[in-house]
């Protein structure tokens, strides 16, 4: 199951999310921008995350990762799909979806924007 999730997520990232959200670096080098989108397992969760570059000379670091979607296996080939709130906490928007439904929500639902 983990391999199936990784395979389908990688395909979604390559075909939909990267072309939509990863843009050429802006000419104003003061603001952070997305340079990549990836996904990975960590414990029982599967996360989608954006990788940002911080080009400003006053930046604390040269880049950072920001998670924007989380899948949690809940049994019977279903997943709970959550998004990261502005408060830094996860909110479960869909408690029981199939993998295909989760990936469609990540692609189409504005709550899962990187």
C-alpha positions in Angstrom: 0.0 0.0 0.0 2.8 2.4 0.9 4.4 1.8 -2.6 1.1 2.5 -4.3 0.6 5.7 -2.4 4.1 6.9 -3.3 3.8 6.0 -7.0 0.5 7.8 -7.5 1.6 10.8 -5.4 4.8 11.1 -7.4 2.7 11.1 -10.6 0.4 13.8 -9.3 3.3 15.9 -8.3 5.1 15.6 -11.6 2.1 16.0 -13.9 -0.1 18.5 -12.0 1.4 20.2 -8.9 4.9 21.1 -10.2 3.7 22.6 -13.5 1.1 24.6 -11.6 3.0 25.9 -8.6 6.8 25.7 -9.4 7.5 28.8 -11.4 10.8 30.4 -12.5 12.5 32.5 -9.8 11.1 36.0 -9.5 13.2 39.0 -10.5 12.7 40.6 -7.0 15.1 38.5 -5.0 13.6 39.5 -1.6 10.7 37.1 -1.3 10.5 33.3 -0.8 9.4 31.2 -3.7 8.6 27.5 -4.3 11.4 25.6 -6.0 10.1 22.0 -5.6 7.2 19.9 -4.4 7.6 16.4 -2.9 6.0 13.8 -0.7 7.3 11.4 1.9 6.2 8.9 4.6 6.9 9.9 8.2 5.7 7.4 10.8 2.1 6.6 9.9 1.5 9.7 7.8 2.2 10.5 4.2 3.0 14.2 3.7 3.0 16.5 0.6 5.3 19.5 1.1 6.7 22.5 -0.8 10.4 23.4 -0.8 11.0 27.1 -0.7 14.1 29.1 -1.4 14.8 32.3 0.6 17.0 34.5 -1.6 17.0 37.6 0.6 20.4 38.4 2.1 18.6 38.9 5.4 17.0 35.4 5.4 17.6 33.2 8.4 18.2 30.2 6.1 18.6 29.6 2.4 15.4 27.5 2.3 12.7 25.5 4.2 10.0 22.9 3.7 6.3 23.5 4.4 3.8 20.7 4.6 0.4 21.3 3.0 -1.4 17.9 2.9 -1.3 14.8 5.1 -2.8 11.4 4.5 -3.4 9.0 7.3 -4.4 5.3 6.7 -7.6 4.6 8.6 -8.2 1.0 7.3 -10.2 -0.6 4.6 -8.2 1.2 1.9 -9.3 4.5 3.2 -7.3 7.6 4.3 -8.0 10.7 6.4 -7.0 13.8 4.4 -5.9 16.9 6.4 -4.5 20.3 5.6 -2.1 22.5 7.5 -3.9 25.5 9.1 -2.3 28.9 9.4 -2.0 28.1 13.1 0.4 25.3 12.5 -2.1 22.5 13.3 -3.5 19.9 11.1 -7.3 19.9 10.3 -8.9 16.7 9.0 -11.2 17.9 6.2 -12.0 14.4 4.9 -12.0 11.6 7.4 -12.4 8.6 5.0 -11.5 8.8 1.3 -10.0 6.3 -1.1 -6.5 7.1 -2.4 -7.8 8.3 -5.7 -10.3 10.6 -4.0 -7.5 12.0 -1.8 -5.3 12.8 -4.7 -8.2 14.4 -6.6 -8.9 16.6 -3.6 -5.3 17.6 -3.3 -5.4 18.5 -7.0 -8.7 20.4 -7.0 -9.5 21.6 -3.5 -8.1 25.0 -2.6 -7.4 23.9 1.0 -4.5 21.9 -0.3 -2.6 24.7 -2.1 1.2 24.6 -1.5 
